[in-house]
Amino acid sequence: MSSITPSIANAHYVVAYCERLNFGAEPVNTLSNLVFIAPALIGSYRLCLTKPAPPEKIHQQLNWALCLLPLAIALGSMLFHFQPSRLTQALDILPICLFAMVATWIILRNALFSQRYRCMVLLLWGAASALASSWPEFLAGTAFYVPTLLLLIGCSWKIPEHRRTLALLASLFAIALLARALDLPWCGAGSGTHAFWHAMAAVVCSGLIMLGINQGRAKSGRARSGQASSGQASSGRAPDHAKAHMKNRP
């Protein structure tokens, strides 16, 4: 959850955050990442209560990965804000990218989009994110996350049954990006607005986790009801055949 620019001297990173510029350290930005524990706990608890249909059990692994990735996001971002370096930058960015990819895959899969379509969407998102990262100064280092915002907007358009939820999450993510971009322009005597970006991003993570789990539960429910209806239809036909057979007996 970070924005960095390489310095000219000694090839070290200058961390472009209001809190570091004011105080030389980032205690608020570092500790505010603890909010990502909430989506991990909420999602894990809800997932423990979910009983998927047998064909869906293998995909519980993806749901568990989605629930646990916020912990990796928290750890990576905390390390970067505490001690910025190329290594901690990678540890910061990688879990975020993985969360976006897994969440997109689960939500599109539960909405019955084909595997080829899901791969195409993720490839386009990855290419757009890589392209946006080549302009680190644009939107105060926030350009990297704009393709993710567009991805949320696109999903809200393509999945009508969850349009309101996805549109709300896209709106919250837009507010989070605004807070991230304004951290330096609004920098005063305080610690800036970057911690608010962490809090809002955690809310969006929680919403995506719950959406994926609820989609899976609805899908499992439809599968069970379909099996039950098929069983009832089969059991209902048996007496009719028996009656017809009895009538035709001499």
C-alpha positions in Angstrom: 0.0 0.0 0.0 2.8 2.3 -0.8 4.2 5.0 -3.0 7.9 5.4 -3.5 10.3 7.3 -5.7 14.0 6.5 -6.3 16.4 9.1 -5.0 19.3 10.3 -7.1 21.9 9.7 -4.3 23.0 6.2 -3.3 20.0 4.7 -5.1 18.0 4.6 -1.9 14.3 5.0 -1.7 12.7 8.2 -0.5 9.3 7.3 0.9 6.8 9.9 -0.2 4.5 9.9 2.7 3.4 12.9 4.8 4.1 11.1 8.1 7.7 10.3 7.2 8.3 13.8 5.9 7.1 15.3 9.1 8.4 12.8 11.7 11.1 10.8 10.0 9.2 7.5 10.8 5.8 6.1 10.1 4.2 4.7 13.3 0.6 5.5 12.2 1.1 4.2 8.7 2.7 1.1 10.0 0.3 0.2 12.8 -2.8 1.1 10.7 -2.2 -2.0 8.7 -3.5 -4.0 11.7 -7.0 -3.2 10.3 -6.4 -6.0 7.7 -6.7 -8.5 10.4 -10.5 -7.8 10.5 -11.3 -9.0 7.0 -9.2 -12.2 7.6 -11.1 -13.0 10.8 -14.5 -12.1 9.4 -14.0 -14.1 6.2 -12.5 -17.1 8.1 -15.4 -17.2 10.5 -18.0 -17.0 7.7 -16.2 -19.6 5.7 -16.1 -22.1 8.6 -19.9 -21.9 8.7 -20.2 -22.6 5.0 -20.9 -26.1 3.8 -20.3 -26.2 0.0 -21.9 -28.8 -2.3 -19.6 -31.7 -3.0 -18.4 -30.5 -6.5 -17.5 -27.1 -4.9 -15.3 -28.4 -2.1 -12.1 -28.2 -4.0 -12.7 -24.4 -4.5 -12.8 -23.8 -0.8 -9.0 -23.6 -1.0 -9.4 -20.4 -3.1 -11.8 -19.0 -0.6 -9.4 -19.7 2.3 -6.6 -18.1 0.3 -8.7 -15.0 -0.2 -9.4 -14.9 3.6 -5.8 -15.3 4.6 -4.2 -12.9 2.0 -5.2 -9.8 4.0 -2.8 -11.0 6.7 0.0 -11.1 4.1 -1.1 -7.6 3.0 -0.8 -6.3 6.5 2.6 -7.8 7.1 4.1 -6.7 3.8 2.8 -3.1 4.2 3.9 -2.9 7.8 7.4 -4.0 6.8 7.6 -1.5 4.0 6.4 1.4 6.1 8.7 0.4 8.9 11.8 -0.2 6.8 11.5 0.7 3.1 13.7 -1.2 0.6 13.3 -3.1 -2.6 12.6 -6.3 -0.8 9.9 -4.9 1.5 8.4 -3.0 -1.5 7.9 -6.4 -3.2 6.5 -7.9 -0.1 4.1 -5.0 0.0 2.8 -5.2 -3.5 2.7 -8.9 -4.2 0.0 -9.8 -1.6 -2.2 -7.0 -2.9 -1.9 -8.2 -6.5 -2.6 -11.8 -5.4 -5.7 -10.7 -3.5 -7.1 -8.8 -6.5 -6.4 -11.8 -8.8 -8.0 -14.4 -6.5 -11.0 -12.2 -5.7 -11.6 -11.5 -9.4 -11.3 -15.2 -10.2 -13.7 -16.3 -7.5 -16.4 -13.7 -8.2 -16.3 -14.2 -12.0 -16.3 -18.0 -11.6 -19.3 -17.9 -9.2 -21.0 -15.7 -11.8 -20.5 -18.6 -14.3 -18.0 -16.8 -16.6 -15.8 -19.2 -18.5 -12.2 -19.9 -17.6 -11.0 -18.4 -20.8 -12.9 -15.2 -20.0 -11.5 -15.0 -16.5 -7.9 -15.5 -17.8 -8.5 -12.7 -20.4 -9.7 -10.3 -17.7 -6.8 -11.0 -15.4 -4.3 -10.6 -18.2 -5.8 -7.2 -19.2 -5.8 -6.1 -15.6 -2.2 -7.2 -15.1 -1.0 -5.4 -18.3 -2.9 -2.2 -17.3 -1.4 -2.3 -13.8 2.1 -2.8 -15.1 1.6 0.1 -17.6 0.2 2.3 -14.8 3.2 1.6 -12.6 5.5 3.2 -15.1 4.1 6.6 -14.1 4.8 6.6 -10.4 4.3 10.4 -10.1 0.8 10.3 -11.6 -1.9 10.8 -9.0 0.7 10.9 -6.3 1.8 7.3 -6.9 -1.8 6.0 -7.0 -2.0 5.2 -10.7 -1.0 1.6 -10.1 -4.4 1.0 -8.4 -6.6 2.6 -11.0 -6.9 -0.6 -13.1 -8.2 -2.4 -10.0 -10.9 0.3 -9.6 -11.8 -0.1 -13.3 -12.0 -3.9 -12.7 -14.5 -3.4 -9.9 -16.6 -1.1 -12.0 -16.5 -3.6 -14.9 -17.5 -6.4 -12.7 -20.5 -4.4 -11.4 -21.6 -3.9 -15.0 -21.1 -7.5 -16.0 -22.8 -9.1 -12.9 -26.3 -7.6 -12.6 -27.3 -9.7 -9.6 -24.5 -8.1 -7.5 -24.4 -4.8 -9.2 -25.2 -2.7 -6.1 -22.7 -4.5 -3.9 -19.9 -4.2 -6.5 -20.8 -0.6 -7.3 -20.6 0.2 -3.6 -17.2 -1.5 -3.2 -16.0 0.4 -6.3 -17.2 3.7 -4.7 -15.4 2.9 -1.4 -12.2 2.0 -3.2 -12.4 5.3 -5.2 -12.6 7.1 -1.8 -9.7 5.1 -0.6 -7.6 6.0 -3.6 -8.5 9.7 -3.2 -7.2 9.5 0.4 -4.0 7.9 -0.8 -3.5 10.5 -3.5 -4.1 13.4 -1.1 -1.6 12.2 1.6 1.2 14.5 0.4 -0.8 17.4 -1.2 -2.7 17.9 2.1 0.3 17.2 4.2 0.3 19.4 7.3 1.5 19.0 10.8 -0.3 15.7 11.2 0.4 12.2 9.8 -1.5 12.6 6.5 -4.3 10.6 5.0 -2.5 7.3 4.2 -3.8 5.5 7.2 -7.4 6.2 6.0 -6.4 4.5 2.8 -5.5 1.4 4.7 -8.8 1.4 6.6 -10.9 1.9 3.5 -9.0 -0.8 1.6 -9.6 -3.2 4.5 -13.3 -2.5 4.2 -13.2 -3.2 0.5 -11.3 -6.5 1.1 -14.0 -7.5 3.6 -16.7 -6.8 1.1 -15.0 -8.8 -1.6 -14.4 -11.8 0.7 -18.0 -11.8 1.8 -19.3 -11.4 -1.7 -17.3 -14.4 -2.9 -18.5 -16.5 0.0 -22.1 -15.5 -0.4 -22.0 -16.2 -4.1 -20.6 -19.7 -3.3 -23.3 -20.4 -0.7 -26.1 -19.3 -3.2 -24.5 -21.5 -5.9 -24.4 -24.5 -3.5 -28.0 -23.8 -2.4 -29.1 -23.9 -6.0 -27.2 -27.1 -6.6 -28.8 -28.8 -3.6 -32.3 -27.6 -4.5 -31.8 -28.9 -8.1 -30.7 -32.2 -6.7 -33.7 -32.3 -4.4 -36.1 -31.4 -7.2 -34.6 -34.1 -9.4 -35.0 -36.6 -6.6 -38.6 -35.6 -6.0 -39.4 -35.8 -9.6 -37.9 -39.3 -9.9 -39.7 -40.5 -6.8 -43.0 -38.9 -8.1 -42.7 -40.7 -11.4 -42.3 -44.1 -9.8 -45.8 -44.4 -8.4 -47.3 -43.4 -11.7 -45.5 -46.1 -13.6 -46.5 -48.6 -10.9 -50.1 -47.6 -11.2 -50.1 -47.9 -15.0 -48.5 -51.3 -14.6 -51.1 -52.4 -12.1 -53.9 -51.3 -14.5 -52.5 -53.3 -17.4 -52.1 -56.4 -15.4 -54.6 -59.2 -16.4 
